[in-house]
Amino acid sequence: MNVRRYNIGNQVLHSIVEVTRDLYSKMSDKMKRRTNSKKDIALADRDYDYVTVPTEERNDDKKTAPRRGLQGDYGNIMLLMFLYILQGIPLGLGGSIPMLLQSRKVSYKEQALFSFIYWPFSIKLLWAPLVDSLYVKWFGRRKSWMVPTQYLIGIFMLVLSAHIDDLLGTETDEPGKVDIKTLTAVFFCLNFLAATQDIAVDGWALTMLSRHNVGWASTCNSVGQTAGYFLGNVLFLGLESADFCNSYLRSEPKDVGVITLASFLYFWGIVFFVTTTLVWMLKSETADPEVDPEQGIIETYKQLYKVLCLPPVQSFCIILLTSKIGFAAADSLSGLKLIEAGMSKTTLALFAIPMVPLQIILPLIISKYTSGPRPLNIFLKAIPPRLLLGILYGCIVYFAHYVQETPGQFPKYFLAIIIGSYMIHQVFVYSMFVSQMAFHAKISDPKIGGTYMTLLNTVANLGGNWPTTFALWIVDSLTWKACIGADGPSCYTADSQHECKEAGGTCHTTLDGYYIESVVCIVIGFLWLLWRSRRVHELDALDIKKWKVS
């Protein structure tokens, strides 16, 4: 069960690690300055920036000036935080739609199709050089992209608010009325625009903030994007749920929530238009070639090609693209299967809240064990227990059909088991993630650090996305169904299910493909360990010079 996939999201996982690492770096800097004030303290680097964040002070008369803390940058930090909150809204909405689709009883192949909306943030490196290099000079290097993309996001939301009920088929109980292709296309475009805005705002942060405060850019990204995702996912699902609103917000129950998806989209569409106009008119952009140098498009792509030609990088990319196959069923299907069993999507979304303190603490603890010369040791050690958790998730999904006190009402001990298992799951997820990031930082060529790191992170994200999409697509094909009470229909397609219903029968699942897929994934995961663990150790011990671009 990957509640993270549909409630916190891969971007939020990355963001929380950024926050904790940034805070950890600042605390370390403060301790070092106490013991030796003459040492140069490096600002925290950002894992997924396209442009490497410079760490030196300005080479002008201000170089000898004492640090002023956040003086003069409070407004800039608030603006950056808000821009990242806006970026997190479409991400959060995209994470909530699969739960709405599951309540509409769409097929898992349709869920697989919708999962492609997560891909733009994983492949934004493909067009990041264009965003960095092409712009209108009088408009501003970063505003040339940020302003149009935010206006387009607002337009998409306003138009979508008028048609979302038709696309989801909320006026009918027939699953076939959901226009999954149009939904996927719209949310893919929204996330593509949000990823483009991310590139532009990341670059603008380097010149918007004072040189000695540029490290706060990653904190703004982390906190802002996490808050935006929370607003678009957890808060939206809560306020949209009639049960949640009747239980906690109303004195008289009603059949609908406080808000609808249409009204939520309309509100944020207006917010995007108003705030983008204000930023365009009131906030000027200052160029600083020393901090944010221009890089040629062709040269950047040449650097990427040279990195990909390195044999160790090719071998490591294979590892990144295949290492998460064993977790695909547990991570992508378990949460949806709980909704199918009767659990409220709001309850499932609220599981994300108690995880936040754990997700802040874990990177700090794990980083102590991944800061040595062999960070991938933790990566390998976390795989077996994470694979075995797939068995626990399968049991949770199975018993979810039988422990309900009344339809949709689960005992507290069962909810506690789910939360406990998810907390354990997070330990191993973060162990793999932090060790992977530590290894990326270790091997990246400092001459092209930003490009190198972004390439590795892109491949790692793809390695998590494609198994999820495939797992969702194939699960229906592995499920055995029969028409009970009528002869003839097979119940394997929407048409045959309709024929069964017309004939007076009921489609019944005799063997859920989720369990078959879970077993297959776990077996593949352990076979992968036998196949690749030795090579992982070899790459972990490889001379750092082998990773450099000559």
Buried (B, 14 or more C-beta within 10 A) or exposed (E): BBBBBBBBBBBBBBBBBBBBBBBBBBEEBEEEEEEEEEEEBEBBBBBBBBBBBBBEBBEEEEEEEEEEEEEEBEEBBEBBBBBBBBBBBBBBBBBBBBBBBBEBEBBBBBBBBBBBBBBBBBBBBEBBBBBBBEBEEEBBBBBBBBBBBBBBBBBBBBEBBEBBEEBBBBEEEEBBBBBBEEBBBBBBBBBBBBBBBBBBBBBBBBBBBBBBBBBBBBBBBBBBBBBBBBBBBBBBBBBBBBBBBBEEEEEEEEEEBBBBBBBBBBEBBBBBBEBBBEBBEEBEBEEEEEBBEEBEEEEBEEBBEBBEEBEBBEBBBBBBBBBBBBBBBBBBBBBBBBBBBBBBBBBBBBBBEEBBEBBBEBBBEBBEBBEEEBBBBBBBBBBBEBBEBBEBBBEBBBBBEEBBEEEEEBEEEBBEBBBEBBBBBBBBBBBBBBBBBBBBBBBBBEEBBBBBBBBBBBBBBBBBBBBBBBBBBBBBEBBEBBBEEBEEBBBBEEEBBBBBBEEEBEBEEEEBBBBBBBBBBBEBBBEBBEEBBEEBBEBBEBEEEEBBBE
